[in-house]
Amino acid sequence: MSPSKITDPITWREDPRPTDMETVGSIVVSSGFFSEAEIEVAKELVQERLNKGISSGYHFLFAERRGGVIGYACFGPIPCTVESYDIYWIALRNELRGAGIGQEILRRTEDKIREMGGKRIYVETSSRPQYEPTRSFYRRCAYRVEAVLKGFYSPEDDKVIFIKML
C-alpha cells in the first residue's frame, strides 16, 4: 500500500512502553542506513527513559496507526545550556516515507520543545551520500546548516549539524 493511500488516523503518545525498544529498533532498521551499534543506541535511549523517567533527559513522541508505532522522535534539552534542545532521533517506517508523516512528527516535536521553553533545536546527521534525503528533509523544514565537523564519523564522513530557531 502506498503512503498516499493510507487514511487511518494517526494517534500520538509521549510515554514509552517496554515494547517500544524493539519497535524503535525495527523502525530504525527499516531505513537501511544505520549500523548495529547505532540501532542499539536508539533502543538504549528508550530503556534509559523507562529506567529514569523524565530525569533521563530523553523525551519521546510516538506516532501510531492501527495500534502500532509507525514513527517516532527522541529529543531533549542539551545539558548545561539554556533553551537549546537536541533531536536525537526522528525515524519513520521506510515504506511510509513521502506521505508527510515525518514532517508532522517533526512539527509536533518542535511544538513540544517550544512548550518546554526551547528556542534552538539542533540535529545532526552524516555527510554520506545516502543521507542526502535526510539533509534535504531538514532543509525543507526550515533547518539550516550551522556547522560541519570534517572527518567526524570517519575520514570521509563529516558530521553535519543543523539548527532551527523557534
N, C-alpha and C positions, 0 to 999 in steps of 0.2 A: 504494500500500500504506500503510495507516495505521500510525502508530508502534507501536500496541499489537499489531499482527500480526507485527512483526519479531522473530524469535527468534534470529537468528545471534548468536554471542557477540561481545563487544567485546574487542579486544586493545588494549594500551596501550604507548606508547613515549614517550621523552623527547627523544631526539636528532633535531633537524630534518634534513631532507633538502632538496636543492636544489628538488625538485618541490613541496615544501610551500609555497613562495612563492605559486605560482598556486592551489594548493588552498586555502590560507588566504584568498586573495582571493575565490575563488568562494564559500566558506562565508560570509564577511562580506557579500558582495553579496546572498546569498540572503535575508538578513534584511530587505532593503529599507530599512534605517534609515540607512546610512552614506553620506557624501559620497565623491566620488572621492578627495579628499585623505586622508580617514580610511582608506579602503581601501588606499591606497598606504602609509600608516604601518603598518598591520597587516602588509603584505608586507615592508616595510623591516626590521621587527623580526626576522623570520626571517633575512633577509640579514645583519643585524648579528650575530646569533648564529652563523651559518655562517662569517662572516669572523673573528670574535674568540673564538669558543668561550664557555666559562663566564665569561671576563673581561668579556664584553659586559654581564653583569648580567641577561640575559634567559634565563629558563628556560621550557621548554615541556612540555606534556603533550598528547599526541595520542591521540584515541580513533579506533580503526579497526574497520571491519566489512567483511568480504569483501575485504580488502586495500586498501580506500580510507578516507581520513580523513573522518570524519563530524562531528567537532567537536574543539575544542582550547582550551587555556588558555595564556596567556603571562603570566608573573609574575616578580617578582624583588625582592631586597632594596632598600629605599629608601636611596639613598646618604646618608651622614652621620647615620644613625640606628642605634639598637641594637634589634634584634628586630622591626623594622617592615618589612612587605612590601606591595607593590602587586600587585594583579591588574590587568594592563593590558588584557587581552582574555580573554573567555570567550565562545565562539560555537559554535553547533551548526547544522547544515544545517536550514533553516527547516522543511522537511517532516517533520523528526523531533522537533520541539518537542512537549512534552506527554507524553513517554514516560518521563521521569525520567532521561534521559541527561545533560542539563545539570546536574542535581543531583549525579549521580555524578562528572562531570568536576570540579565544584566541590569535592566531598568529597575526592576524590583529590588535588586541588591543595592543599587545606588540609592534608592529611596530609604532602605533600611539604614545604610551608612549615614545618610543625611539626618535621619531621625535620631541616630546615636551621637550626633554632633560632629560628624566627619565633614571636612571641607576639601580634602585632597584624597584622591584614590590613585594608588599605584598598582600596576600589574606588569608582570614580566613574562617574557617568552623568548624563545630561541630565534636565532637568525637563520637557521637552516631553511632551505627552500621549501620543505614540506610544511613549514609554519607560515608561509605567506598568506594562506586563507585566514589564519588566526590574527596575524598583524593587520590584514585588511579589515577584518571584523572590528577590531578595536578602533581603527581609523574611522570607519563608518559610524561608530558610536561616539564620536567626538573626543577620542583619546588622542594624544599627540606623543611622539617620541620625546622623552626627556633626556635619556642617556643611552649610550651603547657601550657596554663593557667588553672590549675586544678579547677574544680567546677565553672567555669566562668558563664555558662548559667544556670546551676542548679547543685546540689551536685554530680550528676552522668554524667554531660555533660561538658566536657572541651572545651575550645577554642583552636583550632589547627591553628597556624599561619605559613604559607608557605612563602618562599621568592624565587625570581629568580633574579639573577644579569644579566643585559643586557650587 
